[in-house]
């Protein structure tokens, strides 16, 4: 679903990173799940300019805080 025109943007210019930062899933969310449910790990840059990684490549890696789900829906305010 292209939500660019709804937010005053140009249609067809959305990215995967933008969809995850906004946690936009569209009408198939009930069947396929939210965007944040499909993120296993990520790497980002903090506000202090430091790079960090969270999560892993497999579902069994569930140690510590789940920062991937925290980052989804943060609109880029926590990290880039």
mmJSON file of the N, C-alpha and C atoms, coordinates in Angstrom:
{"data_MODEL":{"atom_site":{
"group_PDB":["ATOM","ATOM","ATOM","ATOM","ATOM","ATOM","ATOM","ATOM","ATOM","ATOM","ATOM","ATOM","ATOM","ATOM","ATOM","ATOM","ATOM","ATOM","ATOM","ATOM","ATOM","ATOM","ATOM","ATOM","ATOM","ATOM","ATOM","ATOM","ATOM","ATOM","ATOM","ATOM","ATOM","ATOM","ATOM","ATOM","ATOM","ATOM","ATOM","ATOM","ATOM","ATOM","ATOM","ATOM","ATOM","ATOM","ATOM","ATOM","ATOM","ATOM","ATOM","ATOM","ATOM","ATOM","ATOM","ATOM","ATOM","ATOM","ATOM","ATOM","ATOM","ATOM","ATOM","ATOM","ATOM","ATOM","ATOM","ATOM","ATOM","ATOM","ATOM","ATOM","ATOM","ATOM","ATOM","ATOM","ATOM","ATOM","ATOM","ATOM","ATOM","ATOM","ATOM","ATOM","ATOM","ATOM","ATOM","ATOM","ATOM","ATOM","ATOM","ATOM","ATOM","ATOM","ATOM","ATOM","ATOM","ATOM","ATOM","ATOM","ATOM","ATOM","ATOM","ATOM","ATOM","ATOM","ATOM","ATOM","ATOM","ATOM","ATOM","ATOM","ATOM","ATOM","ATOM","ATOM","ATOM","ATOM","ATOM","ATOM","ATOM","ATOM","ATOM","ATOM","ATOM","ATOM","ATOM","ATOM","ATOM","ATOM","ATOM","ATOM","ATOM","ATOM","ATOM","ATOM","ATOM","ATOM","ATOM","ATOM","ATOM","ATOM","ATOM","ATOM","ATOM","ATOM","ATOM","ATOM","ATOM","ATOM","ATOM","ATOM","ATOM","ATOM","ATOM","ATOM","ATOM","ATOM","ATOM","ATOM","ATOM","ATOM","ATOM","ATOM","ATOM","ATOM","ATOM","ATOM","ATOM","ATOM","ATOM","ATOM","ATOM","ATOM","ATOM","ATOM","ATOM","ATOM","ATOM","ATOM","ATOM","ATOM","ATOM","ATOM","ATOM","ATOM","ATOM","ATOM","ATOM","ATOM","ATOM","ATOM","ATOM","ATOM","ATOM","ATOM","ATOM","ATOM","ATOM","ATOM","ATOM","ATOM","ATOM","ATOM","ATOM","ATOM","ATOM","ATOM","ATOM","ATOM","ATOM","ATOM","ATOM","ATOM","ATOM","ATOM","ATOM","ATOM","ATOM","ATOM","ATOM","ATOM","ATOM","ATOM","ATOM","ATOM","ATOM","ATOM","ATOM","ATOM","ATOM","ATOM","ATOM","ATOM","ATOM","ATOM","ATOM","ATOM","ATOM","ATOM"],
"id":[1,2,3,4,5,6,7,8,9,10,11,12,13,14,15,16,17,18,19,20,21,22,23,24,25,26,27,28,29,30,31,32,33,34,35,36,37,38,39,40,41,42,43,44,45,46,47,48,49,50,51,52,53,54,55,56,57,58,59,60,61,62,63,64,65,66,67,68,69,70,71,72,73,74,75,76,77,78,79,80,81,82,83,84,85,86,87,88,89,90,91,92,93,94,95,96,97,98,99,100,101,102,103,104,105,106,107,108,109,110,111,112,113,114,115,116,117,118,119,120,121,122,123,124,125,126,127,128,129,130,131,132,133,134,135,136,137,138,139,140,141,142,143,144,145,146,147,148,149,150,151,152,153,154,155,156,157,158,159,160,161,162,163,164,165,166,167,168,169,170,171,172,173,174,175,176,177,178,179,180,181,182,183,184,185,186,187,188,189,190,191,192,193,194,195,196,197,198,199,200,201,202,203,204,205,206,207,208,209,210,211,212,213,214,215,216,217,218,219,220,221,222,223,224,225,226,227,228,229,230,231,232,233,234,235,236,237,238,239,240],
"type_symbol":["N","C","C","N","C","C","N","C","C","N","C","C","N","C","C","N","C","C","N","C","C","N","C","C","N","C","C","N","C","C","N","C","C","N","C","C","N","C","C","N","C","C","N","C","C","N","C","C","N","C","C","N","C","C","N","C","C","N","C","C","N","C","C","N","C","C","N","C","C","N","C","C","N","C","C","N","C","C","N","C","C","N","C","C","N","C","C","N","C","C","N","C","C","N","C","C","N","C","C","N","C","C","N","C","C","N","C","C","N","C","C","N","C","C","N","C","C","N","C","C","N","C","C","N","C","C","N","C","C","N","C","C","N","C","C","N","C","C","N","C","C","N","C","C","N","C","C","N","C","C","N","C","C","N","C","C","N","C","C","N","C","C","N","C","C","N","C","C","N","C","C","N","C","C","N","C","C","N","C","C","N","C","C","N","C","C","N","C","C","N","C","C","N","C","C","N","C","C","N","C","C","N","C","C","N","C","C","N","C","C","N","C","C","N","C","C","N","C","C","N","C","C","N","C","C","N","C","C","N","C","C","N","C","C","N","C","C","N","C","C"],
"label_atom_id":["N","CA","C","N","CA","C","N","CA","C","N","CA","C","N","CA","C","N","CA","C","N","CA","C","N","CA","C","N","CA","C","N","CA","C","N","CA","C","N","CA","C","N","CA","C","N","CA","C","N","CA","C","N","CA","C","N","CA","C","N","CA","C","N","CA","C","N","CA","C","N","CA","C","N","CA","C","N","CA","C","N","CA","C","N","CA","C","N","CA","C","N","CA","C","N","CA","C","N","CA","C","N","CA","C","N","CA","C","N","CA","C","N","CA","C","N","CA","C","N","CA","C","N","CA","C","N","CA","C","N","CA","C","N","CA","C","N","CA","C","N","CA","C","N","CA","C","N","CA","C","N","CA","C","N","CA","C","N","CA","C","N","CA","C","N","CA","C","N","CA","C","N","CA","C","N","CA","C","N","CA","C","N","CA","C","N","CA","C","N","CA","C","N","CA","C","N","CA","C","N","CA","C","N","CA","C","N","CA","C","N","CA","C","N","CA","C","N","CA","C","N","CA","C","N","CA","C","N","CA","C","N","CA","C","N","CA","C","N","CA","C","N","CA","C","N","CA","C","N","CA","C","N","CA","C","N","CA","C","N","CA","C","N","CA","C","N","CA","C","N","CA","C","N","CA","C","N","CA","C"],
"label_alt_id":[null,null,null,null,null,null,null,null,null,null,null,null,null,null,null,null,null,null,null,null,null,null,null,null,null,null,null,null,null,null,null,null,null,null,null,null,null,null,null,null,null,null,null,null,null,null,null,null,null,null,null,null,null,null,null,null,null,null,null,null,null,null,null,null,null,null,null,null,null,null,null,null,null,null,null,null,null,null,null,null,null,null,null,null,null,null,null,null,null,null,null,null,null,null,null,null,null,null,null,null,null,null,null,null,null,null,null,null,null,null,null,null,null,null,null,null,null,null,null,null,null,null,null,null,null,null,null,null,null,null,null,null,null,null,null,null,null,null,null,null,null,null,null,null,null,null,null,null,null,null,null,null,null,null,null,null,null,null,null,null,null,null,null,null,null,null,null,null,null,null,null,null,null,null,null,null,null,null,null,null,null,null,null,null,null,null,null,null,null,null,null,null,null,null,null,null,null,null,null,null,null,null,null,null,null,null,null,null,null,null,null,null,null,null,null,null,null,null,null,null,null,null,null,null,null,null,null,null,null,null,null,null,null,null,null,null,null,null,null,null],
"label_comp_id":["UNK","UNK","UNK","UNK","UNK","UNK","UNK","UNK","UNK","UNK","UNK","UNK","UNK","UNK","UNK","UNK","UNK","UNK","UNK","UNK","UNK","UNK","UNK","UNK","UNK","UNK","UNK","UNK","UNK","UNK","UNK","UNK","UNK","UNK","UNK","UNK","UNK","UNK","UNK","UNK","UNK","UNK","UNK","UNK","UNK","UNK","UNK","UNK","UNK","UNK","UNK","UNK","UNK","UNK","UNK","UNK","UNK","UNK","UNK","UNK","UNK","UNK","UNK","UNK","UNK","UNK","UNK","UNK","UNK","UNK","UNK","UNK","UNK","UNK","UNK","UNK","UNK","UNK","UNK","UNK","UNK","UNK","UNK","UNK","UNK","UNK","UNK","UNK","UNK","UNK","UNK","UNK","UNK","UNK","UNK","UNK","UNK","UNK","UNK","UNK","UNK","UNK","UNK","UNK","UNK","UNK","UNK","UNK","UNK","UNK","UNK","UNK","UNK","UNK","UNK","UNK","UNK","UNK","UNK","UNK","UNK","UNK","UNK","UNK","UNK","UNK","UNK","UNK","UNK","UNK","UNK","UNK","UNK","UNK","UNK","UNK","UNK","UNK","UNK","UNK","UNK","UNK","UNK","UNK","UNK","UNK","UNK","UNK","UNK","UNK","UNK","UNK","UNK","UNK","UNK","UNK","UNK","UNK","UNK","UNK","UNK","UNK","UNK","UNK","UNK","UNK","UNK","UNK","UNK","UNK","UNK","UNK","UNK","UNK","UNK","UNK","UNK","UNK","UNK","UNK","UNK","UNK","UNK","UNK","UNK","UNK","UNK","UNK","UNK","UNK","UNK","UNK","UNK","UNK","UNK","UNK","UNK","UNK","UNK","UNK","UNK","UNK","UNK","UNK","UNK","UNK","UNK","UNK","UNK","UNK","UNK","UNK","UNK","UNK","UNK","UNK","UNK","UNK","UNK","UNK","UNK","UNK","UNK","UNK","UNK","UNK","UNK","UNK","UNK","UNK","UNK","UNK","UNK","UNK","UNK","UNK","UNK","UNK","UNK","UNK"],
"label_asym_id":["A","A","A","A","A","A","A","A","A","A","A","A","A","A","A","A","A","A","A","A","A","A","A","A","A","A","A","A","A","A","A","A","A","A","A","A","A","A","A","A","A","A","A","A","A","A","A","A","A","A","A","A","A","A","A","A","A","A","A","A","A","A","A","A","A","A","A","A","A","A","A","A","A","A","A","A","A","A","A","A","A","A","A","A","A","A","A","A","A","A","A","A","A","A","A","A","A","A","A","A","A","A","A","A","A","A","A","A","A","A","A","A","A","A","A","A","A","A","A","A","A","A","A","A","A","A","A","A","A","A","A","A","A","A","A","A","A","A","A","A","A","A","A","A","A","A","A","A","A","A","A","A","A","A","A","A","A","A","A","A","A","A","A","A","A","A","A","A","A","A","A","A","A","A","A","A","A","A","A","A","A","A","A","A","A","A","A","A","A","A","A","A","A","A","A","A","A","A","A","A","A","A","A","A","A","A","A","A","A","A","A","A","A","A","A","A","A","A","A","A","A","A","A","A","A","A","A","A","A","A","A","A","A","A","A","A","A","A","A","A"],
"label_entity_id":["1","1","1","1","1","1","1","1","1","1","1","1","1","1","1","1","1","1","1","1","1","1","1","1","1","1","1","1","1","1","1","1","1","1","1","1","1","1","1","1","1","1","1","1","1","1","1","1","1","1","1","1","1","1","1","1","1","1","1","1","1","1","1","1","1","1","1","1","1","1","1","1","1","1","1","1","1","1","1","1","1","1","1","1","1","1","1","1","1","1","1","1","1","1","1","1","1","1","1","1","1","1","1","1","1","1","1","1","1","1","1","1","1","1","1","1","1","1","1","1","1","1","1","1","1","1","1","1","1","1","1","1","1","1","1","1","1","1","1","1","1","1","1","1","1","1","1","1","1","1","1","1","1","1","1","1","1","1","1","1","1","1","1","1","1","1","1","1","1","1","1","1","1","1","1","1","1","1","1","1","1","1","1","1","1","1","1","1","1","1","1","1","1","1","1","1","1","1","1","1","1","1","1","1","1","1","1","1","1","1","1","1","1","1","1","1","1","1","1","1","1","1","1","1","1","1","1","1","1","1","1","1","1","1","1","1","1","1","1","1"],
"label_seq_id":[1,1,1,2,2,2,3,3,3,4,4,4,5,5,5,6,6,6,7,7,7,8,8,8,9,9,9,10,10,10,11,11,11,12,12,12,13,13,13,14,14,14,15,15,15,16,16,16,17,17,17,18,18,18,19,19,19,20,20,20,21,21,21,22,22,22,23,23,23,24,24,24,25,25,25,26,26,26,27,27,27,28,28,28,29,29,29,30,30,30,31,31,31,32,32,32,33,33,33,34,34,34,35,35,35,36,36,36,37,37,37,38,38,38,39,39,39,40,40,40,41,41,41,42,42,42,43,43,43,44,44,44,45,45,45,46,46,46,47,47,47,48,48,48,49,49,49,50,50,50,51,51,51,52,52,52,53,53,53,54,54,54,55,55,55,56,56,56,57,57,57,58,58,58,59,59,59,60,60,60,61,61,61,62,62,62,63,63,63,64,64,64,65,65,65,66,66,66,67,67,67,68,68,68,69,69,69,70,70,70,71,71,71,72,72,72,73,73,73,74,74,74,75,75,75,76,76,76,77,77,77,78,78,78,79,79,79,80,80,80],
"pdbx_PDB_ins_code":[null,null,null,null,null,null,null,null,null,null,null,null,null,null,null,null,null,null,null,null,null,null,null,null,null,null,null,null,null,null,null,null,null,null,null,null,null,null,null,null,null,null,null,null,null,null,null,null,null,null,null,null,null,null,null,null,null,null,null,null,null,null,null,null,null,null,null,null,null,null,null,null,null,null,null,null,null,null,null,null,null,null,null,null,null,null,null,null,null,null,null,null,null,null,null,null,null,null,null,null,null,null,null,null,null,null,null,null,null,null,null,null,null,null,null,null,null,null,null,null,null,null,null,null,null,null,null,null,null,null,null,null,null,null,null,null,null,null,null,null,null,null,null,null,null,null,null,null,null,null,null,null,null,null,null,null,null,null,null,null,null,null,null,null,null,null,null,null,null,null,null,null,null,null,null,null,null,null,null,null,null,null,null,null,null,null,null,null,null,null,null,null,null,null,null,null,null,null,null,null,null,null,null,null,null,null,null,null,null,null,null,null,null,null,null,null,null,null,null,null,null,null,null,null,null,null,null,null,null,null,null,null,null,null,null,null,null,null,null,null],
"Cartn_x":[0.849,0.0,0.89,0.662,1.448,0.743,1.315,0.713,1.391,2.24,2.92,1.96,0.934,-0.001,-0.813,-1.025,-1.772,-1.011,0.313,1.133,1.728,1.233,1.699,2.969,3.347,4.56,4.263,5.314,5.201,4.878,3.919,3.614,4.761,4.977,5.984,7.391,7.587,8.925,9.207,8.363,8.551,9.685,10.299,11.379,11.03,11.766,11.557,11.932,13.011,13.414,12.375,11.749,10.689,9.454,9.125,7.974,8.224,9.463,9.776,9.833,10.369,10.453,9.068,8.128,6.768,5.876,6.368,5.617,4.305,4.382,3.218,3.099,1.94,1.746,0.653,-0.287,-1.362,-2.479,-3.39,-4.57,-4.306,-3.14,-2.838,-2.22,-2.225,-1.593,-2.202,-3.483,-4.136,-3.76,-3.484,-3.137,-1.631,-0.852,0.592,1.385,0.791,1.496,2.033,2.403,2.926,4.349,4.829,6.186,7.21,6.957,7.92,8.022,7.041,7.085,8.056,8.489,9.356,10.804,11.119,12.489,13.203,14.314,15.079,16.237,16.871,18.004,18.23,19.019,19.296,20.593,21.104,22.23,21.837,22.241,21.811,22.896,22.674,23.568,22.797,23.357,22.692,22.83,22.2,22.287,23.665,24.489,25.859,26.839,26.367,27.215,27.859,27.416,27.968,27.089,27.722,26.956,26.741,25.59,25.293,24.438,24.482,23.703,22.834,21.716,20.832,20.189,19.925,19.285,20.272,19.73,20.565,19.944,20.433,19.92,18.891,18.733,17.781,16.808,15.661,14.628,15.051,15.891,16.267,17.168,17.718,18.589,17.722,17.254,16.321,16.868,18.132,18.736,18.668,18.276,18.277,17.022,17.122,15.991,15.762,14.525,14.181,14.132,15.296,15.379,14.804,14.749,14.184,12.708,11.988,10.575,10.406,11.37,11.321,11.581,12.513,12.847,11.725,10.994,9.882,8.776,8.437,7.416,7.97,9.3,9.881,10.054,9.748,9.844,11.255,12.265,13.646,14.118,13.354,13.748,14.786,14.864,15.818,17.166,17.158,18.388,18.06,19.086,18.908,19.322],
"Cartn_y":[-1.175,0.0,1.232,2.125,3.343,4.449,4.841,5.88,7.23,7.362,8.63,9.791,9.636,10.744,11.097,10.143,10.436,11.374,11.286,12.117,13.314,13.619,14.773,14.532,13.287,12.971,12.594,12.277,11.859,10.365,9.932,8.495,7.689,6.487,5.581,5.833,6.631,6.943,6.309,5.418,4.785,3.778,3.554,2.586,1.58,0.492,-0.517,0.057,0.812,1.431,2.397,3.128,4.047,3.317,2.207,1.417,0.812,0.4,-0.144,0.953,2.12,3.214,3.702,3.638,4.066,2.913,1.68,0.46,0.409,0.806,0.756,-0.634,-1.218,-2.58,-2.691,-1.8,-1.85,-2.78,-3.047,-3.831,-5.319,-5.827,-7.26,-7.53,-6.563,-6.724,-7.877,-8.063,-9.116,-10.505,-10.645,-11.957,-12.204,-11.217,-11.405,-10.924,-10.119,-9.594,-8.196,-7.532,-6.18,-6.208,-5.07,-4.978,-5.318,-4.933,-5.183,-6.659,-7.461,-8.889,-9.642,-9.038,-9.706,-9.24,-8.359,-7.86,-8.696,-9.304,-10.121,-9.348,-8.52,-7.753,-6.538,-5.606,-4.395,-3.78,-2.86,-2.036,-0.59,0.313,1.705,2.623,3.904,4.933,5.716,5.848,6.561,8.069,8.833,10.281,10.807,10.017,10.405,10.029,9.433,9.058,7.697,6.897,5.554,4.53,3.567,2.5,1.374,0.726,-0.41,-1.405,-2.653,-3.744,-4.34,-4.883,-5.561,-6.736,-7.786,-8.961,-9.872,-10.794,-11.762,-12.15,-13.26,-13.725,-14.828,-15.353,-16.445,-16.064,-16.719,-16.418,-16.871,-17.901,-18.434,-17.487,-16.463,-15.518,-14.47,-14.753,-13.87,-13.438,-13.15,-12.735,-11.222,-10.726,-9.286,-8.598,-7.288,-6.475,-6.633,-6.533,-6.645,-5.235,-4.699,-3.335,-3.201,-4.282,-4.21,-3.827,-4.357,-3.999,-2.606,-2.162,-0.804,0.212,-0.104,0.811,0.917,-0.175,-0.139,0.73,1.767,2.692,3.896,4.039,5.192,6.39,6.249,7.315,7.885,7.088,7.528,8.421,8.513,9.393,8.751,7.432,6.759,6.53,6.253,6.03,6.135,6.244,6.313,5.007],
"Cartn_z":[0.0,0.0,0.0,-0.914,-1.024,-0.249,0.881,1.717,1.527,0.519,0.254,0.039,-0.808,-1.01,0.236,1.117,2.341,3.275,3.263,4.125,3.382,2.194,1.442,0.66,0.445,-0.298,-1.731,-2.441,-3.836,-3.871,-4.693,-4.75,-5.35,-4.827,-5.349,-4.856,-3.827,-3.345,-1.981,-1.515,-0.22,-0.229,0.94,1.074,2.157,2.192,3.23,4.596,4.652,5.908,6.434,5.549,5.955,6.451,5.807,6.247,7.623,7.905,9.221,10.281,9.929,10.901,11.292,10.365,10.659,11.1,10.979,11.287,10.495,9.222,8.344,7.743,7.867,7.386,6.343,6.34,5.36,5.788,4.871,5.21,5.429,5.032,5.225,6.587,7.479,8.782,9.578,9.489,10.269,9.789,8.508,7.963,7.966,7.541,7.39,8.599,9.46,10.613,10.349,11.405,11.294,10.749,10.313,9.778,10.857,12.085,13.165,13.538,13.174,13.47,12.576,11.471,10.514,10.591,11.528,11.672,12.725,12.349,13.289,13.892,13.124,13.609,12.742,13.231,12.472,12.959,12.182,12.601,12.335,13.231,13.136,13.684,13.525,14.038,15.085,16.272,17.358,17.165,18.028,17.978,18.298,18.933,19.252,18.16,17.064,15.95,16.092,17.036,17.244,16.541,15.88,15.251,16.256,16.155,17.029,16.288,16.756,16.185,17.277,16.855,17.787,17.065,17.809,17.234,16.552,15.806,15.104,13.792,13.236,11.95,12.089,13.281,13.49,14.594,14.618,15.598,16.995,17.098,18.405,19.199,18.565,19.24,19.937,21.143,21.837,23.2,23.267,24.519,24.653,25.791,26.046,25.549,25.424,24.991,23.495,23.074,21.663,21.077,20.745,20.234,18.835,18.084,16.737,16.794,17.742,17.873,18.471,19.248,19.773,18.66,17.764,16.677,15.655,15.44,14.49,15.065,14.364,14.831,15.547,15.627,16.326,15.405,14.123,13.125,13.037,13.378,13.259,14.391,15.476,16.573,17.489,17.518,18.399,17.728,16.442,15.681,14.203,13.392,11.932,11.311],
"occupancy":[1.0,1.0,1.0,1.0,1.0,1.0,1.0,1.0,1.0,1.0,1.0,1.0,1.0,1.0,1.0,1.0,1.0,1.0,1.0,1.0,1.0,1.0,1.0,1.0,1.0,1.0,1.0,1.0,1.0,1.0,1.0,1.0,1.0,1.0,1.0,1.0,1.0,1.0,1.0,1.0,1.0,1.0,1.0,1.0,1.0,1.0,1.0,1.0,1.0,1.0,1.0,1.0,1.0,1.0,1.0,1.0,1.0,1.0,1.0,1.0,1.0,1.0,1.0,1.0,1.0,1.0,1.0,1.0,1.0,1.0,1.0,1.0,1.0,1.0,1.0,1.0,1.0,1.0,1.0,1.0,1.0,1.0,1.0,1.0,1.0,1.0,1.0,1.0,1.0,1.0,1.0,1.0,1.0,1.0,1.0,1.0,1.0,1.0,1.0,1.0,1.0,1.0,1.0,1.0,1.0,1.0,1.0,1.0,1.0,1.0,1.0,1.0,1.0,1.0,1.0,1.0,1.0,1.0,1.0,1.0,1.0,1.0,1.0,1.0,1.0,1.0,1.0,1.0,1.0,1.0,1.0,1.0,1.0,1.0,1.0,1.0,1.0,1.0,1.0,1.0,1.0,1.0,1.0,1.0,1.0,1.0,1.0,1.0,1.0,1.0,1.0,1.0,1.0,1.0,1.0,1.0,1.0,1.0,1.0,1.0,1.0,1.0,1.0,1.0,1.0,1.0,1.0,1.0,1.0,1.0,1.0,1.0,1.0,1.0,1.0,1.0,1.0,1.0,1.0,1.0,1.0,1.0,1.0,1.0,1.0,1.0,1.0,1.0,1.0,1.0,1.0,1.0,1.0,1.0,1.0,1.0,1.0,1.0,1.0,1.0,1.0,1.0,1.0,1.0,1.0,1.0,1.0,1.0,1.0,1.0,1.0,1.0,1.0,1.0,1.0,1.0,1.0,1.0,1.0,1.0,1.0,1.0,1.0,1.0,1.0,1.0,1.0,1.0,1.0,1.0,1.0,1.0,1.0,1.0,1.0,1.0,1.0,1.0,1.0,1.0],
"B_iso_or_equiv":[0.0,0.0,0.0,0.0,0.0,0.0,0.0,0.0,0.0,0.0,0.0,0.0,0.0,0.0,0.0,0.0,0.0,0.0,0.0,0.0,0.0,0.0,0.0,0.0,0.0,0.0,0.0,0.0,0.0,0.0,0.0,0.0,0.0,0.0,0.0,0.0,0.0,0.0,0.0,0.0,0.0,0.0,0.0,0.0,0.0,0.0,0.0,0.0,0.0,0.0,0.0,0.0,0.0,0.0,0.0,0.0,0.0,0.0,0.0,0.0,0.0,0.0,0.0,0.0,0.0,0.0,0.0,0.0,0.0,0.0,0.0,0.0,0.0,0.0,0.0,0.0,0.0,0.0,0.0,0.0,0.0,0.0,0.0,0.0,0.0,0.0,0.0,0.0,0.0,0.0,0.0,0.0,0.0,0.0,0.0,0.0,0.0,0.0,0.0,0.0,0.0,0.0,0.0,0.0,0.0,0.0,0.0,0.0,0.0,0.0,0.0,0.0,0.0,0.0,0.0,0.0,0.0,0.0,0.0,0.0,0.0,0.0,0.0,0.0,0.0,0.0,0.0,0.0,0.0,0.0,0.0,0.0,0.0,0.0,0.0,0.0,0.0,0.0,0.0,0.0,0.0,0.0,0.0,0.0,0.0,0.0,0.0,0.0,0.0,0.0,0.0,0.0,0.0,0.0,0.0,0.0,0.0,0.0,0.0,0.0,0.0,0.0,0.0,0.0,0.0,0.0,0.0,0.0,0.0,0.0,0.0,0.0,0.0,0.0,0.0,0.0,0.0,0.0,0.0,0.0,0.0,0.0,0.0,0.0,0.0,0.0,0.0,0.0,0.0,0.0,0.0,0.0,0.0,0.0,0.0,0.0,0.0,0.0,0.0,0.0,0.0,0.0,0.0,0.0,0.0,0.0,0.0,0.0,0.0,0.0,0.0,0.0,0.0,0.0,0.0,0.0,0.0,0.0,0.0,0.0,0.0,0.0,0.0,0.0,0.0,0.0,0.0,0.0,0.0,0.0,0.0,0.0,0.0,0.0,0.0,0.0,0.0,0.0,0.0,0.0],
"pdbx_formal_charge":[null,null,null,null,null,null,null,null,null,null,null,null,null,null,null,null,null,null,null,null,null,null,null,null,null,null,null,null,null,null,null,null,null,null,null,null,null,null,null,null,null,null,null,null,null,null,null,null,null,null,null,null,null,null,null,null,null,null,null,null,null,null,null,null,null,null,null,null,null,null,null,null,null,null,null,null,null,null,null,null,null,null,null,null,null,null,null,null,null,null,null,null,null,null,null,null,null,null,null,null,null,null,null,null,null,null,null,null,null,null,null,null,null,null,null,null,null,null,null,null,null,null,null,null,null,null,null,null,null,null,null,null,null,null,null,null,null,null,null,null,null,null,null,null,null,null,null,null,null,null,null,null,null,null,null,null,null,null,null,null,null,null,null,null,null,null,null,null,null,null,null,null,null,null,null,null,null,null,null,null,null,null,null,null,null,null,null,null,null,null,null,null,null,null,null,null,null,null,null,null,null,null,null,null,null,null,null,null,null,null,null,null,null,null,null,null,null,null,null,null,null,null,null,null,null,null,null,null,null,null,null,null,null,null,null,null,null,null,null,null],
"auth_seq_id":[1,1,1,2,2,2,3,3,3,4,4,4,5,5,5,6,6,6,7,7,7,8,8,8,9,9,9,10,10,10,11,11,11,12,12,12,13,13,13,14,14,14,15,15,15,16,16,16,17,17,17,18,18,18,19,19,19,20,20,20,21,21,21,22,22,22,23,23,23,24,24,24,25,25,25,26,26,26,27,27,27,28,28,28,29,29,29,30,30,30,31,31,31,32,32,32,33,33,33,34,34,34,35,35,35,36,36,36,37,37,37,38,38,38,39,39,39,40,40,40,41,41,41,42,42,42,43,43,43,44,44,44,45,45,45,46,46,46,47,47,47,48,48,48,49,49,49,50,50,50,51,51,51,52,52,52,53,53,53,54,54,54,55,55,55,56,56,56,57,57,57,58,58,58,59,59,59,60,60,60,61,61,61,62,62,62,63,63,63,64,64,64,65,65,65,66,66,66,67,67,67,68,68,68,69,69,69,70,70,70,71,71,71,72,72,72,73,73,73,74,74,74,75,75,75,76,76,76,77,77,77,78,78,78,79,79,79,80,80,80],
"auth_comp_id":["UNK","UNK","UNK","UNK","UNK","UNK","UNK","UNK","UNK","UNK","UNK","UNK","UNK","UNK","UNK","UNK","UNK","UNK","UNK","UNK","UNK","UNK","UNK","UNK","UNK","UNK","UNK","UNK","UNK","UNK","UNK","UNK","UNK","UNK","UNK","UNK","UNK","UNK","UNK","UNK","UNK","UNK","UNK","UNK","UNK","UNK","UNK","UNK","UNK","UNK","UNK","UNK","UNK","UNK","UNK","UNK","UNK","UNK","UNK","UNK","UNK","UNK","UNK","UNK","UNK","UNK","UNK","UNK","UNK","UNK","UNK","UNK","UNK","UNK","UNK","UNK","UNK","UNK","UNK","UNK","UNK","UNK","UNK","UNK","UNK","UNK","UNK","UNK","UNK","UNK","UNK","UNK","UNK","UNK","UNK","UNK","UNK","UNK","UNK","UNK","UNK","UNK","UNK","UNK","UNK","UNK","UNK","UNK","UNK","UNK","UNK","UNK","UNK","UNK","UNK","UNK","UNK","UNK","UNK","UNK","UNK","UNK","UNK","UNK","UNK","UNK","UNK","UNK","UNK","UNK","UNK","UNK","UNK","UNK","UNK","UNK","UNK","UNK","UNK","UNK","UNK","UNK","UNK","UNK","UNK","UNK","UNK","UNK","UNK","UNK","UNK","UNK","UNK","UNK","UNK","UNK","UNK","UNK","UNK","UNK","UNK","UNK","UNK","UNK","UNK","UNK","UNK","UNK","UNK","UNK","UNK","UNK","UNK","UNK","UNK","UNK","UNK","UNK","UNK","UNK","UNK","UNK","UNK","UNK","UNK","UNK","UNK","UNK","UNK","UNK","UNK","UNK","UNK","UNK","UNK","UNK","UNK","UNK","UNK","UNK","UNK","UNK","UNK","UNK","UNK","UNK","UNK","UNK","UNK","UNK","UNK","UNK","UNK","UNK","UNK","UNK","UNK","UNK","UNK","UNK","UNK","UNK","UNK","UNK","UNK","UNK","UNK","UNK","UNK","UNK","UNK","UNK","UNK","UNK","UNK","UNK","UNK","UNK","UNK","UNK"],
"auth_asym_id":["A","A","A","A","A","A","A","A","A","A","A","A","A","A","A","A","A","A","A","A","A","A","A","A","A","A","A","A","A","A","A","A","A","A","A","A","A","A","A","A","A","A","A","A","A","A","A","A","A","A","A","A","A","A","A","A","A","A","A","A","A","A","A","A","A","A","A","A","A","A","A","A","A","A","A","A","A","A","A","A","A","A","A","A","A","A","A","A","A","A","A","A","A","A","A","A","A","A","A","A","A","A","A","A","A","A","A","A","A","A","A","A","A","A","A","A","A","A","A","A","A","A","A","A","A","A","A","A","A","A","A","A","A","A","A","A","A","A","A","A","A","A","A","A","A","A","A","A","A","A","A","A","A","A","A","A","A","A","A","A","A","A","A","A","A","A","A","A","A","A","A","A","A","A","A","A","A","A","A","A","A","A","A","A","A","A","A","A","A","A","A","A","A","A","A","A","A","A","A","A","A","A","A","A","A","A","A","A","A","A","A","A","A","A","A","A","A","A","A","A","A","A","A","A","A","A","A","A","A","A","A","A","A","A","A","A","A","A","A","A"],
"auth_atom_id":["N","CA","C","N","CA","C","N","CA","C","N","CA","C","N","CA","C","N","CA","C","N","CA","C","N","CA","C","N","CA","C","N","CA","C","N","CA","C","N","CA","C","N","CA","C","N","CA","C","N","CA","C","N","CA","C","N","CA","C","N","CA","C","N","CA","C","N","CA","C","N","CA","C","N","CA","C","N","CA","C","N","CA","C","N","CA","C","N","CA","C","N","CA","C","N","CA","C","N","CA","C","N","CA","C","N","CA","C","N","CA","C","N","CA","C","N","CA","C","N","CA","C","N","CA","C","N","CA","C","N","CA","C","N","CA","C","N","CA","C","N","CA","C","N","CA","C","N","CA","C","N","CA","C","N","CA","C","N","CA","C","N","CA","C","N","CA","C","N","CA","C","N","CA","C","N","CA","C","N","CA","C","N","CA","C","N","CA","C","N","CA","C","N","CA","C","N","CA","C","N","CA","C","N","CA","C","N","CA","C","N","CA","C","N","CA","C","N","CA","C","N","CA","C","N","CA","C","N","CA","C","N","CA","C","N","CA","C","N","CA","C","N","CA","C","N","CA","C","N","CA","C","N","CA","C","N","CA","C","N","CA","C","N","CA","C","N","CA","C","N","CA","C","N","CA","C","N","CA","C"],
"pdbx_PDB_model_num":[1,1,1,1,1,1,1,1,1,1,1,1,1,1,1,1,1,1,1,1,1,1,1,1,1,1,1,1,1,1,1,1,1,1,1,1,1,1,1,1,1,1,1,1,1,1,1,1,1,1,1,1,1,1,1,1,1,1,1,1,1,1,1,1,1,1,1,1,1,1,1,1,1,1,1,1,1,1,1,1,1,1,1,1,1,1,1,1,1,1,1,1,1,1,1,1,1,1,1,1,1,1,1,1,1,1,1,1,1,1,1,1,1,1,1,1,1,1,1,1,1,1,1,1,1,1,1,1,1,1,1,1,1,1,1,1,1,1,1,1,1,1,1,1,1,1,1,1,1,1,1,1,1,1,1,1,1,1,1,1,1,1,1,1,1,1,1,1,1,1,1,1,1,1,1,1,1,1,1,1,1,1,1,1,1,1,1,1,1,1,1,1,1,1,1,1,1,1,1,1,1,1,1,1,1,1,1,1,1,1,1,1,1,1,1,1,1,1,1,1,1,1,1,1,1,1,1,1,1,1,1,1,1,1,1,1,1,1,1,1]
}}}
